[in-house]
């Protein structure tokens, strides 16, 4: 019985050694490039950082739609005063977009756009956050956060660029919110 166990163990060892030898023969090192099919597979499997966002130099959009139905039905917006004259730039940009009607009195609006536009001279960055809230309930409809470097460009140009980004993000969010 011991002999039978020893013979089975030897056969098993021989099979494992033969399998290991076949694997070594399959993986012979080469000095040249791998075959074309391997290169094609490598190209397809390269890691990426996601789809490119050429329209925004500041990276992906940080715009968040909290209530798509309300955003789709918002037509009239009142814009509160925002630092660094961002509110003036948004007023121009949103007015030209044609999607929204900018109103002069809060009581006429469907939603209120408010926010901040903080320039950090030490970091040479303009950080803006805007919020679109329902006029009656105060419920958040949409929000966005944009960071733009400046110095160069000047602070005024950075505010222009920020307003353009916010208008683009709001337009894209509005299109996605349509039923």
KAGISUL-V950069 format. One record per backbone hydrogen bond with DSSP energy under -0.5 kcal/mol. NH is the residue of the N-H (numbers start at 0). CO is the residue of the C=O. E is the energy in kcal/mol with one decimal. If there is no record, write none. Layout:
NH CO E
NH CO E
This chain:
4 0 -1.9
5 1 -2.1
6 2 -2.6
7 3 -2.3
8 4 -2.2
9 5 -2.1
10 6 -2.4
11 7 -2.4
12 8 -2.3
13 9 -2.4
14 10 -2.3
15 11 -2.2
16 12 -2.3
17 13 -2.2
18 14 -2.2
19 15 -2.1
20 16 -1.9
21 17 -1.9
22 18 -1.8
23 19 -1.9
24 20 -2.0
25 21 -1.8
26 22 -1.4
27 24 -0.8
37 34 -0.9
38 34 -1.6
39 35 -2.4
40 36 -1.8
41 37 -2.2
42 38 -2.4
43 39 -1.8
44 40 -1.3
45 42 -0.8
53 51 -0.5
55 52 -0.8
56 54 -0.5
58 55 -1.1
63 142 -3.0
65 63 -0.7
65 140 -1.8
66 140 -1.9
70 66 -2.3
71 67 -2.3
72 68 -1.2
73 69 -0.7
73 70 -0.8
76 100 -2.4
77 110 -2.3
79 77 -0.6
79 112 -2.6
84 81 -0.7
85 82 -2.0
86 81 -0.8
88 84 -1.6
89 85 -2.6
90 86 -2.2
91 87 -2.0
92 88 -2.7
93 89 -3.0
94 90 -1.8
95 91 -2.1
96 92 -1.4
97 93 -0.9
99 93 -0.6
100 74 -3.2
101 99 -0.6
102 76 -2.3
102 100 -0.5
107 104 -1.5
108 105 -1.4
109 75 -2.3
110 75 -1.7
111 132 -3.0
112 77 -3.0
113 111 -0.6
113 130 -2.5
115 128 -2.5
117 126 -2.9
118 116 -0.5
119 117 -0.6
119 124 -3.1
120 118 -0.8
123 119 -1.4
124 119 -1.6
125 147 -3.1
126 117 -3.1
126 124 -0.6
127 125 -0.6
127 145 -3.1
128 115 -2.0
129 143 -2.4
130 113 -3.3
131 141 -3.3
132 111 -2.6
132 130 -0.6
133 138 -2.9
134 109 -1.9
137 133 -1.5
140 131 -3.1
141 131 -1.7
142 63 -2.1
143 129 -2.3
145 127 -2.8
147 125 -2.4
149 123 -1.9
150 152 -5.6
157 153 -2.1
158 154 -2.3
159 155 -2.1
160 156 -2.5
161 157 -2.3
162 158 -2.6
163 159 -2.3
164 160 -2.3
165 161 -2.5
166 162 -2.5
167 163 -2.3
168 164 -2.8
169 165 -2.6
170 166 -2.3
171 167 -2.5
172 168 -2.4
173 169 -2.2
174 170 -2.1
175 171 -2.1
176 172 -1.5
177 173 -0.8
177 174 -0.8
